[in-house]
Amino acid sequence: MSLIGIDLCRRAVCRSARLKCLQTYGCFLHNLPMYSTGKCNTGWVNIRAPTSFNHSRLQVRRDLHVTHPTLAANLLSVEEIFQKKSLLDYLKKVETEYREYLNNVNTPDKEQVGEQDLKFKRERVARLTPLVEYIRNLELKQKECEETEALLSDEDPDIRELAEIDRRSCQEGILELRQKILSCLVPEEESDESNLVLEVTAGVGGQEAMLFTAEVFDMYQSFAAFHGWLFDTLEYAPSDIGGLRHATASISGPQSYMKMKFEGGVHRVQRVPRTEKQGRIHTSTMTVAVLPEPTEITFTINPKDLRIETKKASGAGGQHVNTTDSAVRIVHIPTGVVSECQQDRSQLRNKEKAMQVLRAKLYSLRLEEETSRRYQARKIQIGTKGRSEKIRTYNFSQDRITDHRIGKTLHDVKEFLLGEDLLEEMNHALKQFSHQEALMDILGENESDS
């Protein structure tokens, strides 16, 4: 069942409606924690259910399953994560560190504590304050829940009924606080709030690979429109029969990089090409690169490190093609990274776009180096920067899309290529796995330090 189906199924507010849903449609949500407000939990997602419910839309074929059960089992619920001893130990360690640093900040011994050390502790206290407040509120809420459960055995039925209502309210509050704690524990990436530069390149498969590259590029353009982001094509090199050899685009908008960063890698398509006369299925590939776009404040380039060349634009007709030096090629001499642009008739605008792409490429290289140093002793299951990593297969004959990093499969390839709900659903699953992986990494480091 897709996230859309799950969302619709959450709309069943009363227990009898959910039971009918189970009997009629085989819905599994009856096993999940339900509350009197109509709220249910799947993983880390909470959605408050409206009072209306309509099963007719569930007839759309959007099945969901995972090809690797072990990967699916690795996605733990909030309750399962909080049962881990490593998490509880880590939260105690955070509280101890917070009390110690707060005491040092409030009563500093200037002879023993340097100014730099004091500044670090102030910043650390400021970062830990929201987390510690959530931890303390959780402890209070859990005590309140224990006291309420003691009233469930009272002889008075009215008291038992009120206690049951209070218990559900406490459980809801506990779940909400636990989710906030987990959100505080998972660190935000420096580039999560950045805009991005998208690069698509045809791979193995000749003209069929180029045709698929054009479809994927259009999918991401639709995905940008779906979220209300600005999509600006920087470079576009079409093939002879309507495909795409290579293209670059700038995407800007709220959380654009955060939602697009898992798309980087090799995308594989399996289908009968237009050019195939005997009906045989071919396998072709194309590559997607998602580069966070830094601001000039966070990342600067020394102009002395650049070699800027101009040339006549090439390609299909137009008055500016092969007549004026409008195309720009910029080389970053220390790294050898190259950026070109001939999309616009103006040399100045082409230079600006080429610099935009070059800055994103260099910034991405720097982030890759930092990431590899941080995770050099550990294999990341969900990569966000690897261009050579095969991440997804689009199988047209089976009408399925499989993401190999988490083993998740969706159906309805044409709908997926529209760049709307199904792509958003896949993105959400990848984000869940990524967040949990980052959390497990933090807890693993805590175990090794203790």
N, C-alpha and C positions, 0 to 999 in steps of 0.2 A: 504494500500500500504506500502511496506517495505521501509527502508531507501535506499536500493539499487535501488528500483523503483523510489524513490524521487530523488536520485542522477542522475539517467538516465534522469528523466524528467527535471532536471535543465539544461540539455544540450540543451534544446530548446531555442535558443538565441533570435530569432525574435518573435514578438508578434503573428504573423500569425501562426507560428508553434505551439505556446502554445495554441492558440485557436483551432487548429485542434486536438491537444492532448485532449483538453476538450471535443470536440464533439465526437471524436472517442473512447476514452478510459475512459471518465468520470474523468479525472484528476482534482484534486481540487486546484492545485498550481496556477491557474490563479488568485486566490483571494489574493495571497501573494504579498508583495512589490517586484516589478521587476525594474531593472535598465538597462541602456543602455549597460552596460558591461556584461549582462547576469548573474548578481548576484541575488540570491533570498534568503530570510531569512525564516527559520523555527525555531522558538525558538531562541536559541543563536548560531545556526550553520550557517556559511556562506561558500559557496563553489563557486568558480569561474567556470563558465560553459565553457567547450570546444565547438568547433564549430560543432563537429559531434553529431549525435543523432540517436539512433536506438531503436525502440519500441519492437523489436522482443523478447528481453529478458524479457519484462514485462509479458509475458505469463506464467512464472513460478508462481505457486500458493503459494504466500507468503502474505496472507491477514494480515491486522493489524487492530485491533479495541480494544477498552477499555471496560471492563465489568462494570466499575463504571463511568458514565459520570461526576459525581461530581469531581472525581480525575483528569480526563482529563481536566476539565475546570480550575483546579487549576494551570495548567502549563501555565503561562502567557508569552506573547511575550515581547521583550525588550521594545517596545513602551508602552505596558500596565504597565510594571513595572515603567517606568519613569513618568507615569501619577499619580502615588501614591504620595500623599502629604508627607507621612512619609519618602520616599526616598529623596525628594527634601529638606526637613528639615534636614535630616541627612547629606546630602552633604554640606549644609550651615554650619552646626555644625562642620564638618571636616575642612572646610576652616578657620573658626574662630579659632579653636584650633591650626591649622597650623601657622597662622599669630602670634598668641600669643606665641607659643613655639619658633618660629623662632626669634622673637624679644628678648625673654629671652636668647636664645643661642648666638645671635650676640652681645647683650649688657648685659652680666650677672652682677647682683648685688650680689657679693660674700657674702655680709653680710646677705642677705635675702634668697638666694638660696644656698642650700647645694651642695656638690660635687655629691652625689648620685642622687639628683633631677635633676641636670644639665645633668648628663649622661643619665638619662631616657628621658629627653626632646630632647637631640641630637638624640637618637635612634628613638624616635617617629617622629621627623622631617624627618629623613632619610626614614622611612617607608611610611610617608604620601606624600613625594615629588612627586612620579610618579602619585599618585591618583589626587593630586591637579593640576598637569600639565594637566592631561586629562580633569578635570572639567573646567579649564580655556579655554583650546582649544575648548571644546564643546560650551561654551558660545560664543566664537568668531565665530565658525562655524554657530551657530544658527542665530547670527546677520547677517552674510553674506548671509544666506539663505533668511532671511526676506527682505534684500535689493534686492536680485535677483528676488524674487516673485513680487516686485513692478514693475519690468520691463516687466512682462508678459502681462500687459495691454497697453504696448506701441503701437503706431500706426504703426510703422515700423515692417513688418513681419520678417525681418532678425534679428532684435534685439530680437523679441519674441522667435525666434527659438534658438538663442544663450542663452537667459535667461533660456529657458526650459532645455537645456543641462547643464548649470551651476547649475540649481536647483536640477537636478538629482544627479549631482556630490556632491553637498552639502548634500543631503539626505543620500547618501552613506557614506560620511565622518561622519555625525552625528551618523548613526547607528554603524559604526566601533568604534567611541569614546565611545558610550554608552556601547557597549560590553566590551571594555577595562575597563571602570569604574566598571561594575558589576564583572568582573574577579578580580579586585583589592579588592573589598568589601568582597568577599567570602574568608574567611581565609583558608589557606592550613593546613591540618592536619600534625602533626609532623611525622606521619608514612607513609605519601603518597609516599615518595620516597624510602621506604624500600622494601627489598625483603620479601618473605613470606613463611610460612610453611602451607601446605594444609593438613587437616585431613578429611578423609571420613570414616563414620561408618554406617554399616547396622542397620536399626531400626526395626520397626514392619513389619512382613510379611515373616519371615523365609527365605527359599532359594530364593524366588522371590525378597525379599529386598536385598539379597546379590548379585543377578544377576544385579539388577538395580544399586547397588553401584559400581560394576565393570564398567558398562557403563558410569556412571557419572565421575568416575575417569579417564577413557579413554578420555572422552570429554574434561576434563581440561588439560590433557596431549596434546591433539590436539590443544587446545586453546593456550597453551604455545608455541607450534611449529608454530602456525599461526602468533604469534607476535614475534617469534625469541627469546623466553626466554629459559633459561636453566632449564630443569626439571629433578630433581634427586630424585629417589624413596628412601626414608629412611626406610620405613617399609611396608611390604606387607603380609597380612594374608589371603590367598585364601580359598574358601569353597570347598566342595567335588565335586560340579558339574560345576565348572568354575566361580562361583561368587566371592565376596570379602567381608570378614567380617570387616576388618579394614585396612586402609592404610594411610601412611604419606609420603609427598613429599615436597621437597624444590624447590621453584620456584624463580628464580632470573633473573632480566632484567629490562629495563627502564619501569617505571610506572606499574610494575607488581602488586604491592599491590593496587594501585589506581584503576586498572581495575578489580581486583578480589574481592575487599573487600565487595561488595554487594552480593556475592554468599553464605555467611555464613548463615546457618539456616536449617530448615527441608524441604527436597524436597520430594514431594509425587508423586507416579506413579499409574495410573489406567489403567490396561490392563489385558488380559487373559494370565496367566503365562504359561511357558513351561510345568510345572508339572500338569496343570489343565486338567482333562479328559473330563469335561462336558461343557467346553466353557464359564465358568462364569468369569466375570470381578472381579479381586481382587484389593484391595488398599493396597499398601505397602509404607514404608517411609525409608529414609536414611538421615543422618545428615552430613552437611559440616561445617567445622570450618576453617576460614581463619585467620591466626595469623601473624601479622607483625613481621618480624625478625629484632631485633635490632643489632647494632654493639656493640662490646665490649666496645667502648668508651662511647656510649650513655646509656648503661645498663650493669652493672657488678653484679656478684653473688659472695658472700663470700664463698670460698671453705669450710669453717668450717660449713656452713649450709647444706652441701650435705652429703648424705650417698650413697656410690657407691657399688653396689653388682654385682657379676658376677655369671653366671650359664651356663650350657650346653644349646646350641641352640636346639629348638624343631621344629618339622614340618616334611615335606617330606624329603626323603633321602639326600644324600650328605655326603662326608667323614667327614666334620666338624660337622655335626649334631649329637648330643648326645655323642660326643667324647671329644671335647675341650670346655673350659670355654670361649667361644667367645661372648655369649650374655651378655649385660650390662643393668643394671637397676639402675637409679639414682633417689633418693628421695630428694626433697627439704624440709628439716625438718620443718621450720617455717610455711609453707603453706600446706604441705602434697601433693604437686603436684609431680606426678610420670612420668618419661619418660623411655621408654625401646627401645632397638634396638638389633636385631640379624640378620640383613639383610646381613651383611658382614662376611667374614671368619675371619677377623682380629678384635681382641678385641679392639685394639687402635682406629681403624676407627669406630667401633660401639659406642665407648665411645664418640668420637667427634660428631657423628650424634645424639646421645641421648642428649648431652649437647646443641646442636643446637636447638632441639625441646623443651627442658626444658626452655632455654632462651626465646624462642618465647612465650611459654605458660605464663611464669611469666610476661613478658613485656605486653602481651595482658591483663592480669589481672589488671596490673597497669593502662593501658589505659581505661579499663572498669570502674574502680573506678573514674578516672578523668572525664570521660564522664557522668557517673551517677550523679556526684556532679554538673556538669555544667547544665544538663538538667533535674534535679530532679523535677522541677515544670512543665515540658512539655513533652508530649508524642511524641516521634520521630516516624514519619510514616515509614521511611526507616531505619531499623536497620542495623548495620554492624557487630555486635558482638554477637547477640543473637543466641544461639544454639537451643533454644526451639521454636523459631519463625517459623511458617509455612510460607514459602516464595513463593513456586512455585509448580504448579501441572502440570504433564506430562500426558495427557489423550490420549492414543493411539487410542481408538475407534473413538474419535472425531478429531484426528490428530491435537491437539492443545497444546500449552504451555501457561499457565496463571500465571503471577506474581501477587500475591495477594496484595502486598504492594502498587502498583500503578494501579492495575486493567488492566494491559496491556496483550493482548493475541496475540500470533503469531501462525501460522500454519506451518505444516511440521515438525513433531517430529524427524524423522530420520535425516533430514537436520540439525536441532538444535543440535542433539547429536554429530554431526561432529565437533562441537566446532569452528566454523568459523564465517561466516557473520551474521547468525541469533543470535548467542550468543553475538556477538559484538553489534548488534542492540539493544538487550535487555539491555546490559550493558550501552549503550549510553543513553537510556531513563531513567534508574535508576540514572545515574549521573546527568542528567538534573533536575530531581525532587529533588535530594539531594542538588544540588547547590541552587536551588530556595528556598528550605526549610531553608537552612542555612542563606540565604539573608533575608528571611521574619523574621527569628528569631532575626537577628541583628536589623532590623527595628522595630520589636516589643519591643525589649529592649530599643531602642531609645525613643519610644513613652512613655514607662513606666517611663523613667528617666526625660522626659520633663514635 
